[in-house]
Amino acid sequence: MLLRSFRPLLATVLFAVSLFAGTVAMAGAAHADGCFTWTRTLAQGASGADVTQLQIRVAGYPASGAVLGIDGAYGPATTAAVTRFQQAYGLPVNGVADSVTFSKIYALQDNDCTPVNFSFAELNNCNTTWSGGAVSAATAKANALRTMWKLQAMRHALGDVPITVTSGFRSRACNDAVGGAADSRHLYGDSADLAAGPHSLCKLAQQARNHGFNGILGPGYPGHNDHTHVDHRPSRFWSAPSCGI
């Protein structure tokens, strides 16, 4: 009799436990959001699309003056970037992208893959289609995403205070309307103009050297005394003479 009377209670407890477990699982999936979820630990020697997704998010942590290649191959440079990312956020440091590392990335990104402190709209006040530039709309948008993750790393290094973006992607029509250079990196979607705020334009230009930007233009360079420009052009060109760059 005692066993029979206990069965309904046991069933209720098991149901509650399974419901709780399901809720936890759903919360975990939601935390990993709808953008991308890593399903394996990544370390030097790994390759694949999941490595590419990782590289995009740690590209703001290369050595000073360096640029991390987004090539899907987990080599020494990616190991070093992951290590710096881990150091920056107080994680266990081993250069291996593990569940702890991924959890931090999930916490830093929104459902559309953008870092929490920047948005696609912020990097495009020209049009909503990302079309009309020097590259396809898909490429321009992908380039903007890479820029945002570098800016997120830069923002964190500067104390997690806001960085204001005043211009990002431009179609040729938008670029002509503001008098942009015919070969402006804005046409590629891989650049951002930054305004002074909590940090001076020189501070922004100086800090950008540590976060994977091949292009840095700022005070002292013609037409850049009122903003700092960053981009990831193919080869390095830094010029902000008033800032010692």
N, C-alpha and C positions, 0 to 999 in steps of 0.2 A: 504493500500500500504506500509506504513511504517513497519508494522509487517511482511509482506511478504519479504521485502528487508532485514529485520533484521535476518530472519531465517537462511540464508546461513552463516552469520557471527557468529550466535549463535552456529550453528553446528560445525563450524571451531574451535571455542573456546572450546566447549565441547570435541571435538576430541583431541585437544592439551592437555587439562587437563587430560583426560583419558590416553593419551600416557605418560604424565609426571608421573601420578600415577603408571602406569605399570612399568615405568623405576625405580621408587623408590622401588616398591615391588620387582622387580628383583634384584636391588642392595642389598636390605635387605637379600634376599635369598642367594645371592652370598657371602655376608658378613658372613652369618651363615655357609657357605661353604658346601662341600659335605661330611663332616665327620659326624657331628651329630648336630641336632637342637632340643633344648628343647621347648616343647609346653605348659608347665605349670610352675607356680611358685612352688618351692620346699622348704619345711620347715620341722622342726622336726616332726617326725611321718610318713613322706612319705616313700614310698618304690618303688622299681622297677628298670628297666634297666636305666632309665634316672638318677636315684640317683647314680647308679654305675658309669656312665659316668662323673657325677659331681665329685664324690670322686676321680677318677683317676686324675682329673685336679687340685684338691685342696689338694692332699695327701702330697704335700711339705709344708703344713702349719699346722702341728700338734703342740702340745706343745713340748718344748725342750726335746729331748730324747724319745718322743712318736712316735708311728706309727699309722696312720689312717687305719682302716680295710676297705677293698674294698668289701663290703657285700651287697650293694643295700639297706641298711636301714639307713635312715636319723635320727641318734641319736644325743646325746649331743656332741660326738667327731666330727661329721660332722658339726654340728652347729658351734663349736669352730673353726674348720678349715676354714669354709666359712667366719667367722668373721675376722680371721687373713688375709685371702686373700683380703677381702674388705679393711681392714686397710692398707695393703701393697700397694694397688693401689689408695688409697684416695677415695674410693667409700662410699656411705652411709652405715653405719655399723649397721646391724640388724641380722646377722646370717641366713638370708633367701636368698635363691638363686632366685633372681628375674630377670627381664629383663635387669636391669643395670649390674648385676653380669654376666649374660650370655653374654651380649654385650662385656664385657671385655675379657671373655674367648674366644669368637669368634675372637677378635682382636689379641689374643695371639697364635692362632693355625692355622696351615696350612690345606690344603684340605685333607691331609691323616691322620689327627688327631694329628700329632706331633706338639710340641710347635715350635714357629717360629725360635727359636735360635738353635734347634737341629734337627737331621734327622735320619731316620732309617739307612741310609748308614754310618753315623757317629758312630752308635752303632753296626755296623757289617761290619768289614773288612775281614771276614772269607769266607763267601759265600753268594749268593743272595737268597738262599732258606730257610735259618734259620733252616736247618735240621742237624742231626748228633750230637746233644747235648744230655743233660740228660733229656730233655722234648721234647714234640712235637714241630714242627716248629711254629705252631700257638701260643702255650704257650710262647715259647721263644720270639717271636715278641711282644706279648702282654706285657710280662714282661719288655722288652726294652722300650716300650711306657711309662709304669709307671715310669721307671727310668728317662726318659727324662723330664717328668713333674716335678719330684722332683728336677732335675738339673735346670729346668727353674726357680723354686722358689728360689733355692740357688743362681742362677745367679742374679736374681733381688735383693735379699738381699745384695749382694756384689757390688751393684752399676751398674748393667746391663753392665758389661764388659765381654768379652768372657771367656768361660771356655773351655779348650781344652781336648777332649776325645781322648785317644790314643788306647783304647781297650774296646770292649764291648762283644757281643756274640761270643762264639767260639764253633765250633764242637769239638768232641773228637780229631779228626785229627789235627785241628788247635791248640788246647790246648797242645797236645803232642809236636807239632812242636816248640812251644815257651817255653817248659818246665814248663807248668802250673801244679798246684797241681791236683791230680786225682779227687778230689772232688770240684774243683774250681767252684765258683758261676758263672763264665763266661759261664759255660756249660748250665746254666739255662736262660741266657739272661737278668738276672736282675741286672747286675753289670756294672760298668764303671771304668776305670782307667783314672785318671786326671793328666795332666802335669802342672808344674809350669808355670806361665805366669805373668799376671798382679797381681796375688795373689800367695803367697808362698804355698808350699805343706801343711805346717802346718795350714795356714789360711783356706785352702780348707777343711782339715780334721776337724778343729774346727767348721767351719760353717756347715758342713754336719750333725752335731749333732742336728741341729734345723729343719731338713727337711725330717724326716721320714726314715732315713737309719739305719737299724739294724746292718749292717756290715760297719765298717770303719777301714781301715788299712792304716798306713802311716809311715813316717820317724821314725826309731827306731824299727819298726817291721821287722823281717827278710825278705829280698827281696823287701822292699818297701821304700828304701831311695831315689828312683828316681821317685816315683809317689805316689799319694793317691788313694786308692781303696775304692769304695762305693758299697753297694749292699743292697737288702732287703731280707736277709735270715730270716728263721722263728724266731730266737731268737737273742738277742743282743750279738755282739762281737765287741768291739771297742779296738783297740790297735795302738797307734801312740805315743810311749813313749817320743820321742824327742819333741813332741808337747804338752805334758802334758795330753795326752789321754791314 
